Every structure is written in structure tokens, then in C-alpha cells.
Amino acid sequence: MQNYIYVIGEEQSAIIPENPEVMEFTSTNMGEINTEELLLVIGNVFGKGEFFPGPQEVLTSVIHEVVRRWEEYQQQKDKDKYCVILTALRLLDGQVEAAPISIISIGDQHLSETDNDQFYTLLLDQLPGFQEKFKQKAYSPDSKLITIIQDAAEHHELKQAPSA
């Protein structure tokens, strides 16, 4: 079963199949790059909508390397059927912060990397399990996080509503 990295940003999102070969490549070839610089690239592309001046494969490598370095990812024992959530969201001071947020189980769901709606629904389903992590920072009132929280609340209300 394929594992994924789901990047949710203010300006754009991406679904990236996790690739062990890319993880190995980045650990060998990107070790000298500061993590903050990698996060800045992700924040600029996904949070600010800036054009990435290089091949898509390089951006994919940057994302893989950020995930590979993340302590929660390294400590994960169950290495199957998961999706890493990485965000690039606007803070109260206007800055965009990129950060891995959670590793969520995809269970037996068959996801398609081309179906953003599937991944967004998965995010909404699982948000209550890690929403506390968003209390650590002050987000802008117009951040996409507000929309995600509102969508999640509506999603869970509809799931709990009795069928007619």
C-alpha cells in the first residue's frame, strides 16, 4: 500500500507519493542544507504561491527531506498505510510557516494521488486527532486553517446527523 505526503498551503496543495528511493537520495545529498531553508522553500511555494525555479523533482526532494528529518516521522513504528500532513499556513504576523503536523492513518482506503478531494476528506476526518497542534501558534484570521476547521466541523456534523 502506498504512503503519501499531503502538503496543504495557503495558495496550493500537493499530494506526493512517498518514495523510499527519494528518501535515501535526500539523506545522502541534502544533508548539508539547513532545515529552515527547506521549510522556507515549501512556505514560499505552497504558502505564498511563488514559482519554484527548478524541476518538480527537486521540489519533491525538498518535501521528502523535510519529512525525513521530522522527529515524529523518525519515531513512527508503523510504517504502512499512512499520510504525512505538511502545512504552509499564514500566521498572525503575516508570515507563512511550513511544518510537518501529523501522521495520519489511511487504513484500508484506496487513495488516488490525483484526487485532492479524497485527501481533503481524509484530513477533515482525522483533524480532531491532531487539532491541538494548531494551538501552539497564532494563525491569521484569513488563514486557510480557518476554512479547514470550519469544513471539518461541518463534515463531522453531517457524519453524526441521523439519516432521513
SULDARA-V132803 format. One line per field, one symbol per residue. ss: DSSP state (H for helix, E for strand, C for the rest). phi: phi as a letter, one per 30 degrees, with the letter a starting at -180 (. if undefined). Layout:
ss->???
phi->???
//
This chain:
ss->CCCEEEEEECCCEEEEECCHHHHHHHHHHCCCCCHHHHHHHHHHHHHCCCCCCCCHHHHHHHHHHHHHHCHHHHHCCCCCCEEEEEEEEEECCCCEEEEEEEEEECCCCCCCCCCHHHHHHHHHHHHHHCHHHHHHCCECCCCHHHHHHHHHHHHHHHHHCCCC
phi->.dcbbcccbdcabacbddbeddededddccddddeddddddddddcdciddddadedddddededddeddedddddddcbibbdcbcbcddedjdcccadcaccdchcdcccdccddddddeedeceedbdeddddbccddcddedddddddddeddddcdddd
//
